[in-house]
Amino acid sequence: MSKNSSNQYNITDIFENVSHAKYDLMNDIMSLGIHRLWKKYFVDLVSSKHNANEKILDIASGSGDIFNLLPITKNLYAIDPVSEMHNISRKKNKSKNINYQVGYAENLPYRKNFFQTITCTYGVRNFENRKDGFSEIYRCLKQNGYFLIMEFGIPKRDLINKPYKNFLKYVLPFTGSIVAHDRHSYKYLAESIISFPSQISLVNELKNIGFSHVKTIDFISGANSIYILQKK
Ligand SMILES: C[S@@+](CC[C@H](N)C(=O)[O-])C[C@H]1O[C@@H](n2cnc3c(N)ncnc32)[C@H](O)[C@@H]1O
C-alpha cells in the first residue's frame, strides 16, 4: 500500500529515521519521562478490560512499549509499517510471544471480529486516513470489544495552551536536531500534534464509524488523552 503521497512528509520514512535515531531516548526527553507514567496508567486500564485468553492487537506498536508493560505473554498481535520498530520491540519483549505484522491501520490483515481488544498509543495522529483506519479497527473488533487510544493534544486551558504550542513549535524540533540529528522528523511530530482534532471532534469521528464512547480521560488539560471506545 503506498502512503502519504500528497503529504509534504513521508510518515513511514520519518518513523524509520526516528527508530534509528534514539527514538526511546527522545520520547523520554520530550516528555520529561512522563510518557512512561501515562503508558503505565494506560496499560493498567487495558488490563482491567482485557481477558488474557482473548486476542489483543496493538496498532502503531512502534518499539513495543505497550506489550512490554502489559502483564500478558500470549495472544499478542502488533502491527506497524516500520519493520525497524518491530526489531527494537523484539529485543525489548524477548519473553513475550508476539505476532508481528508490517502494515497500516488503514488496511488490517486480520479477519473480522478477531480481537477482543485493540490499542493504539500515539499512532492515530499518523494515520493518513483516520476514517479508513477506524473502520478497519471496528471491523476487526469483536462485539463488546474495546478500542483504547492514547494521543497527544493541545491543552484546553488558555494558560498552558500557548506555552505548550511554543514548546512544540520551537523546543521539540531543536531538541530533535541536537539529540537525534533530525530536525525535520521532530518538526513533523510537533505539527501533527498541533493539527490533531480536538477531543470532541475525534470522539464524533469514532461515533460516526459506529463506536460507543465510554470515556475520555484527560491529562494536563488534554495535552495527553485516553479515549475508551466499545463496539456495541
Ligand atoms: C509515535 S510512534 C508510537 C509508537 C508506540 N505506540 C508508542 O506508544 O511508543 C507512532 C508509530 O505509528 C506508526 N505509524 C505511522 N503511520 C501508521 C499507520 N498508517 N498505521 C499504523 N501505524 C502507523 C509509526 O511507524 C510509528 O511506529
The ligand as an SDF file (V2000), in Angstrom:
LIG
                    3D

 27 29  0  0  0  0  0  0  0  0999 V2000
    4.9270    7.9180   17.9000 C   0  0  0  0  0  0  0  0  0  0  0  0
    5.0540    6.2510   17.4090 S   0  0  0  0  0  0  0  0  0  0  0  0
    4.1750    5.4230   18.6970 C   0  0  0  0  0  0  0  0  0  0  0  0
    4.6970    4.0670   18.9790 C   0  0  0  0  0  0  0  0  0  0  0  0
    4.1190    3.3470   20.2020 C   0  0  0  0  0  0  0  0  0  0  0  0
    2.7100    3.0800   20.0410 N   0  0  0  0  0  0  0  0  0  0  0  0
    4.3960    4.0890   21.4800 C   0  0  0  0  0  0  0  0  0  0  0  0
    3.4320    4.4810   22.1600 O   0  0  0  0  0  0  0  0  0  0  0  0
    5.5640    4.2900   21.8320 O   0  0  0  0  0  0  0  0  0  0  0  0
    3.9580    6.1650   16.0550 C   0  0  0  0  0  0  0  0  0  0  0  0
    4.0230    4.8690   15.2600 C   0  0  0  0  0  0  0  0  0  0  0  0
    2.9710    4.9150   14.2670 O   0  0  0  0  0  0  0  0  0  0  0  0
    3.4170    4.1790   13.1400 C   0  0  0  0  0  0  0  0  0  0  0  0
    2.5440    4.5180   12.0020 N   0  0  0  0  0  0  0  0  0  0  0  0
    2.6490    5.5530   11.1480 C   0  0  0  0  0  0  0  0  0  0  0  0
    1.6440    5.5410   10.2610 N   0  0  0  0  0  0  0  0  0  0  0  0
    0.8700    4.4680   10.5690 C   0  0  0  0  0  0  0  0  0  0  0  0
   -0.3300    3.9110   10.0220 C   0  0  0  0  0  0  0  0  0  0  0  0
   -0.9440    4.4830    8.9830 N   0  0  0  0  0  0  0  0  0  0  0  0
   -0.8470    2.7880   10.5760 N   0  0  0  0  0  0  0  0  0  0  0  0
   -0.2390    2.2210   11.6560 C   0  0  0  0  0  0  0  0  0  0  0  0
    0.8920    2.7060   12.2200 N   0  0  0  0  0  0  0  0  0  0  0  0
    1.4280    3.8120   11.6880 C   0  0  0  0  0  0  0  0  0  0  0  0
    4.8760    4.6030   13.0150 C   0  0  0  0  0  0  0  0  0  0  0  0
    5.6390    3.7270   12.2180 O   0  0  0  0  0  0  0  0  0  0  0  0
    5.3240    4.6500   14.4770 C   0  0  0  0  0  0  0  0  0  0  0  0
    5.9270    3.4550   14.8980 O   0  0  0  0  0  0  0  0  0  0  0  0
  1  2  1  0
  2  3  1  0
  2 10  1  0
  3  4  1  0
  4  5  1  0
  5  6  1  0
  5  7  1  0
  7  8  2  0
  7  9  1  0
 10 11  1  0
 11 12  1  0
 11 26  1  0
 12 13  1  0
 13 14  1  0
 13 24  1  0
 14 15  1  0
 14 23  1  0
 15 16  2  0
 16 17  1  0
 17 18  1  0
 17 23  2  0
 18 19  1  0
 18 20  2  0
 20 21  1  0
 21 22  2  0
 22 23  1  0
 24 25  1  0
 24 26  1  0
 26 27  1  0
M  CHG  2   2   1   9  -1
M  END
$$$$
